[in-house]
């Protein structure tokens, strides 16, 4: 068995709630994905404005092989990648690095 899940994100301001998910997924999958995204945001973007949010625009999942744990990990990894990209283009470091 292999693990897989792909995710597309859009960051925005002035549109609560903090995490929105457009693709239709089960409540268990949604909860796992939101938890991964929120944990990633808390760790990598601790000063993320309360008036800003993240929208999941795309999900690539396998209905048989993708588990809620995969979605949790995909959410955390997507935020990690966004943070790394931000650090690269701004040339800055952040205390949460590491």
Residue pairs with C-beta under 8 A, 6 or more apart in sequence:
1 65
2 65
3 65
3 66
3 67
3 69
3 70
3 73
4 60
4 61
4 62
4 65
4 66
4 70
5 59
5 60
5 61
5 66
5 70
5 71
5 73
5 74
6 58
6 59
6 60
6 61
6 74
7 33
7 56
7 58
7 59
7 60
7 74
7 75
7 78
8 56
8 57
8 58
8 59
9 54
9 55
9 56
9 57
9 78
9 82
10 54
10 55
10 57
11 52
11 53
11 54
11 82
12 52
12 53
12 54
12 55
13 49
13 51
13 52
13 53
14 51
14 52
15 52
15 53
16 50
16 51
16 53
17 53
18 38
18 41
18 48
18 50
18 52
18 53
18 54
19 34
19 37
19 38
19 53
19 54
19 55
19 56
20 53
20 54
20 55
20 56
21 30
21 33
21 34
21 55
21 56
21 59
22 55
22 56
22 57
23 56
23 57
23 58
23 59
25 33
25 59
25 61
25 71
28 68
29 61
29 66
29 68
29 71
31 68
32 68
32 69
32 71
32 72
32 75
33 56
33 59
33 68
33 71
33 72
33 74
33 75
34 75
35 72
35 75
36 71
36 72
36 73
36 74
36 75
36 76
36 77
36 79
37 54
37 56
37 75
37 76
37 78
37 79
39 75
39 76
40 75
40 76
40 77
40 78
40 79
40 80
40 83
41 48
41 54
41 79
43 79
43 96
44 79
44 80
44 82
44 83
44 94
44 96
45 79
45 83
46 96
54 79
59 71
61 70
61 71
83 94
83 96
87 93
87 94
87 97
